[in-house]
Amino acid sequence: MVVEDNSPRATHDKEFIAADSNPNSPNKDNVYVTWTVFLGDKNGNYLSSPIFGSMSTDHALTWSTPEEISGASKTLCFFR
């Protein structure tokens, strides 16, 4: 299990998982997972939807502490 959340204000959704299978990669066999956390207020109104990520370096036996990876980059996100 990558993350567990018992908050009624958070919904974890849009899970994606990938593994590095490149035989020449220094990260071969690492597993990566990302997901969106939809956050709402106590009345159920939408507040935000940050994207989180975690990785495993031991074939998904253990996972890193989830980190928010969403954000904005002026270099990559220049359309507004």
GROMACS elastic network, one bead per residue, 0.5 to 0.9 nm:
[ bonds ]
;  ai    aj funct       b0    kb
    1     4     6  0.73677   500
    1    60     6  0.89335   500
    1    61     6  0.89349   500
    1    62     6  0.82575   500
    1    63     6  0.80183   500
    2    33     6  0.83268   500
    2    54     6  0.72640   500
    2    55     6  0.88084   500
    2    62     6  0.80168   500
    2    63     6  0.60356   500
    2    64     6  0.80611   500
    2    65     6  0.81989   500
    2    66     6  0.76326   500
    3    63     6  0.89780   500
    3    65     6  0.84719   500
    3    66     6  0.73157   500
    5     8     6  0.86264   500
    5    10     6  0.75609   500
    5    11     6  0.85620   500
    5    12     6  0.84180   500
    6     9     6  0.87357   500
    6    10     6  0.80542   500
    7    10     6  0.55882   500
    7    11     6  0.82367   500
    8    11     6  0.76765   500
    8    40     6  0.86453   500
    8    42     6  0.84261   500
    9    38     6  0.80866   500
    9    39     6  0.56403   500
    9    40     6  0.50774   500
    9    41     6  0.62483   500
    9    42     6  0.67417   500
    9    43     6  0.89602   500
    9    44     6  0.71572   500
   10    37     6  0.62090   500
   10    38     6  0.55959   500
   10    40     6  0.65567   500
   11    36     6  0.81390   500
   11    37     6  0.55139   500
   11    38     6  0.50604   500
   11    39     6  0.66136   500
   11    40     6  0.86507   500
   12    15     6  0.79689   500
   12    35     6  0.67254   500
   12    36     6  0.58097   500
   12    38     6  0.63924   500
   12    39     6  0.88883   500
   13    35     6  0.58930   500
   13    36     6  0.53055   500
   13    37     6  0.63035   500
   13    38     6  0.74982   500
   14    34     6  0.79087   500
   14    35     6  0.52082   500
   14    36     6  0.57596   500
   14    37     6  0.85666   500
   15    33     6  0.69791   500
   15    34     6  0.57128   500
   15    36     6  0.71510   500
   16    32     6  0.82208   500
   16    33     6  0.55358   500
   16    34     6  0.53202   500
   16    35     6  0.63805   500
   17    31     6  0.72104   500
   17    32     6  0.56104   500
   17    34     6  0.65839   500
   17    35     6  0.89530   500
   18    30     6  0.85254   500
   18    31     6  0.58022   500
   18    32     6  0.52752   500
   18    33     6  0.64959   500
   19    28     6  0.78244   500
   19    29     6  0.59405   500
   19    30     6  0.56526   500
   19    32     6  0.61198   500
   19    33     6  0.88162   500
   20    23     6  0.85385   500
   20    25     6  0.75902   500
   20    27     6  0.65206   500
   20    29     6  0.51375   500
   20    30     6  0.55475   500
   20    31     6  0.65552   500
   20    32     6  0.82489   500
   21    24     6  0.87285   500
   21    25     6  0.78479   500
   21    27     6  0.85786   500
   21    28     6  0.54932   500
   21    29     6  0.58149   500
   21    30     6  0.81890   500
   22    25     6  0.53239   500
   22    26     6  0.87391   500
   22    27     6  0.83038   500
   22    28     6  0.58885   500
   22    29     6  0.82004   500
   23    26     6  0.84211   500
   23    28     6  0.62813   500
   23    29     6  0.88481   500
   24    27     6  0.86249   500
   24    28     6  0.73527   500
   25    28     6  0.51173   500
   25    29     6  0.88715   500
   27    30     6  0.56223   500
   27    57     6  0.81058   500
   28    31     6  0.87753   500
   28    57     6  0.89284   500
   29    56     6  0.87668   500
   29    57     6  0.71177   500
   29    58     6  0.79503   500
   29    59     6  0.66619   500
   30    55     6  0.69795   500
   30    56     6  0.56849   500
   30    58     6  0.71271   500
   30    59     6  0.66806   500
   30    60     6  0.81586   500
   31    54     6  0.85347   500
   31    55     6  0.55668   500
   31    56     6  0.50900   500
   31    57     6  0.66520   500
   31    58     6  0.82825   500
   31    59     6  0.66833   500
   31    60     6  0.65230   500
   31    63     6  0.89423   500
   32    53     6  0.72614   500
   32    54     6  0.59948   500
   32    56     6  0.65332   500
   32    60     6  0.89384   500
   33    52     6  0.83954   500
   33    53     6  0.56600   500
   33    54     6  0.55152   500
   33    55     6  0.63106   500
   33    56     6  0.86928   500
   34    51     6  0.69253   500
   34    52     6  0.55265   500
   34    54     6  0.65827   500
   34    55     6  0.88603   500
   34    66     6  0.89815   500
   34    69     6  0.86835   500
   35    50     6  0.85765   500
   35    51     6  0.56627   500
   35    52     6  0.54933   500
   35    53     6  0.66226   500
   36    49     6  0.61182   500
   36    50     6  0.58087   500
   36    52     6  0.62077   500
   36    53     6  0.89538   500
   37    48     6  0.80894   500
   37    49     6  0.53144   500
   37    50     6  0.56924   500
   37    51     6  0.63339   500
   37    52     6  0.74282   500
   38    46     6  0.74126   500
   38    47     6  0.77053   500
   38    48     6  0.60910   500
   38    50     6  0.70812   500
   38    51     6  0.89320   500
   39    44     6  0.86439   500
   39    45     6  0.84184   500
   39    46     6  0.61667   500
   39    47     6  0.55008   500
   39    48     6  0.53673   500
   39    49     6  0.60340   500
   39    50     6  0.82806   500
   40    43     6  0.75240   500
   40    44     6  0.52243   500
   40    45     6  0.50870   500
   40    48     6  0.71349   500
   41    44     6  0.52965   500
   41    45     6  0.54231   500
   41    46     6  0.67387   500
   41    47     6  0.65891   500
   42    45     6  0.74828   500
   44    47     6  0.89312   500
   46    49     6  0.83844   500
   49    70     6  0.89834   500
   50    68     6  0.66192   500
   50    69     6  0.77090   500
   50    70     6  0.57910   500
   50    71     6  0.80800   500
   51    67     6  0.84836   500
   51    68     6  0.57292   500
   51    69     6  0.57144   500
   51    71     6  0.84479   500
   52    66     6  0.62189   500
   52    67     6  0.53560   500
   52    69     6  0.52857   500
   52    70     6  0.69300   500
   53    64     6  0.88120   500
   53    65     6  0.85990   500
   53    66     6  0.54839   500
   53    67     6  0.55265   500
   53    68     6  0.64059   500
   53    69     6  0.62304   500
   54    63     6  0.63582   500
   54    64     6  0.54164   500
   54    65     6  0.63908   500
   54    67     6  0.66214   500
   55    60     6  0.80710   500
   55    62     6  0.85307   500
   55    63     6  0.55386   500
   55    64     6  0.54591   500
   55    65     6  0.82970   500
   55    66     6  0.81803   500
   56    59     6  0.63456   500
   56    60     6  0.51972   500
   56    61     6  0.72615   500
   56    62     6  0.59687   500
   56    64     6  0.63116   500
   57    60     6  0.70261   500
   57    61     6  0.83478   500
   57    62     6  0.77404   500
   57    63     6  0.77099   500
   57    64     6  0.87232   500
   58    61     6  0.57267   500
   58    62     6  0.66227   500
   58    63     6  0.83877   500
   59    62     6  0.78872   500
   60    63     6  0.65661   500
   63    66     6  0.81168   500
   64    67     6  0.85434   500
   68    71     6  0.83978   500
   72    75     6  0.88337   500
   72    76     6  0.79231   500
   72    77     6  0.64992   500
   73    76     6  0.52538   500
   73    77     6  0.53692   500
   73    78     6  0.78046   500
   74    77     6  0.52961   500
   74    78     6  0.56328   500
   75    78     6  0.64368   500
   76    79     6  0.87782   500
   77    80     6  0.78807   500
